[in-house]
Amino acid sequence: MISLSLFGFVLSIFSTVALVLLDKINTNGIEVFGKIVSYKSDEHGHKTPVIEFTTSEGKNFIGQPFIHASSDLDKFRSYNNKINTKIKILYNAESPEIFIIKGKSYYFLFIILFLVGIAFTTYSIITLLGYSIVF
């Protein structure tokens, strides 16, 4: 139960930090156009775009978005037609390497993760106190 409590606590903290950072980028982020230069696959085959963009100060950055979701269908798709496509991004003015693709919202995901973390933590604490909850 202690490990479940710690897992829930860490999940809640992680999702809170991600939500704060997303909100900061959405409210104070600088919007520029970027170009998809390639796609990087992870060990499971999910693809994430590698985007090149120039900040308003003239510095060039190449990297992956701070948050990107892909589905299992991405394992079988080829994104060659998307390479060299311009897309809008929002980047953090203080840390331009932290950017997101504009128009995609990930708030729902992190709110769900936060609620799951709170549920795990609450359940494990109540169980450790000796109470029995039947779901």
Wavefront OBJ file of the C-alpha trace (Angstrom):
o trace
v 0.000 0.000 0.000
v 2.883 2.354 0.670
v 4.191 1.901 -2.861
v 0.703 2.578 -4.256
v 0.552 5.733 -2.170
v 3.954 6.876 -3.423
v 3.015 6.079 -7.011
v -0.196 8.107 -6.685
v 1.674 11.003 -5.092
v 4.350 11.044 -7.811
v 1.693 10.806 -10.531
v -0.190 13.744 -9.006
v 2.953 15.875 -8.724
v 4.058 15.016 -12.288
v 0.666 15.886 -13.760
v 0.486 19.126 -11.753
v 3.914 20.246 -12.995
v 2.975 19.336 -16.578
v -0.324 21.244 -16.319
v 1.430 24.342 -14.951
v 4.042 24.190 -17.710
v 1.374 23.678 -20.398
v -0.605 26.613 -19.054
v 2.523 28.780 -19.014
v 3.328 27.899 -22.629
v -0.282 28.443 -23.760
v -0.607 31.825 -22.042
v 2.913 33.256 -22.409
v 4.343 31.157 -25.217
v 5.655 32.693 -28.397
v 4.037 31.459 -31.586
v 6.248 30.746 -34.592
v 6.211 28.459 -37.574
v 8.334 25.360 -37.443
v 9.189 22.741 -40.014
v 8.993 18.979 -39.516
v 12.423 17.671 -40.474
v 11.944 13.996 -39.569
v 10.150 11.541 -37.320
v 11.825 9.645 -34.508
v 10.530 6.225 -33.457
v 10.727 4.986 -29.891
v 11.375 1.380 -28.850
v 7.684 0.546 -29.390
v 7.454 2.097 -32.851
v 5.514 5.246 -31.910
v 6.642 8.213 -33.976
v 7.327 11.725 -32.722
v 8.039 14.644 -35.057
v 11.420 16.349 -34.941
v 10.771 20.044 -35.555
v 13.122 22.830 -36.534
v 12.234 26.424 -35.734
v 13.797 29.833 -35.268
v 13.030 31.857 -32.141
v 12.084 35.515 -32.276
v 15.690 36.250 -31.215
v 17.006 34.403 -34.269
v 18.275 31.218 -32.570
v 17.670 27.914 -34.342
v 16.333 24.908 -32.459
v 15.731 21.328 -33.507
v 13.884 19.040 -31.150
v 10.814 17.098 -30.211
v 7.720 18.652 -28.652
v 7.492 18.668 -24.853
v 4.353 16.542 -25.143
v 3.272 14.414 -28.061
v 0.747 11.606 -28.216
v 0.709 8.911 -30.853
v -1.423 5.866 -31.379
v -0.649 2.284 -32.289
v -1.590 3.103 -35.876
v 1.513 5.294 -36.020
v 3.643 2.160 -35.929
v 2.456 1.260 -39.419
v 2.190 4.707 -40.962
v 4.822 6.457 -42.981
v 4.995 10.179 -42.399
v 7.249 10.953 -45.359
v 4.548 13.218 -46.815
v 4.641 15.361 -43.636
v 8.380 16.086 -43.803
v 9.128 19.747 -44.642
v 5.565 20.677 -43.652
v 5.200 23.975 -41.778
v 3.322 23.861 -38.488
v 2.603 26.395 -35.763
v 4.324 25.865 -32.456
v 4.370 27.654 -29.124
v 7.646 27.790 -27.232
v 8.582 28.908 -23.759
v 10.399 32.249 -24.025
v 12.727 31.360 -21.132
v 13.485 27.847 -22.443
v 12.873 27.613 -26.201
v 13.677 23.902 -26.184
v 10.340 23.432 -24.387
v 7.688 23.755 -27.070
v 4.360 22.285 -28.084
v 2.461 21.987 -31.349
v -0.200 24.688 -31.382
v -3.775 23.496 -31.573
v -3.251 20.229 -29.728
v -4.583 20.126 -26.201
v -3.240 17.704 -23.658
v -4.993 19.166 -20.603
v -7.533 16.335 -20.463
v -4.788 13.694 -20.272
v -3.000 15.371 -17.377
v -6.232 16.071 -15.493
v -7.096 12.360 -15.723
v -3.576 11.431 -14.539
v -3.927 13.855 -11.618
v -7.274 12.377 -10.582
v -5.928 8.811 -10.844
v -2.946 9.799 -8.704
v -5.204 11.342 -6.065
v -7.445 8.244 -6.112
v -4.452 5.891 -5.625
v -3.068 8.009 -2.805
v -6.428 8.359 -1.057
v -7.240 4.659 -1.361
v -3.866 3.554 -0.009
v -3.959 5.989 2.931
v -7.485 4.925 3.896
v -6.434 1.263 3.661
v -3.315 1.881 5.753
v -5.500 3.527 8.415
v -7.451 0.285 8.665
v -10.628 1.215 6.888
v -12.078 -1.014 4.220
v -13.497 0.532 1.061
v -15.336 -1.597 -1.421
v -15.510 -0.201 -4.937
l 1 2 3 4 5 6 7 8 9 10 11 12 13 14 15 16 17 18 19 20 21 22 23 24 25 26 27 28 29 30 31 32 33 34 35 36 37 38 39 40 41 42 43 44 45 46 47 48 49 50 51 52 53 54 55 56 57 58 59 60 61 62 63 64 65 66 67 68 69 70 71 72 73 74 75 76 77 78 79 80 81 82 83 84 85 86 87 88 89 90 91 92 93 94 95 96 97 98 99 100 101 102 103 104 105 106 107 108 109 110 111 112 113 114 115 116 117 118 119 120 121 122 123 124 125 126 127 128 129 130 131 132 133 134 135
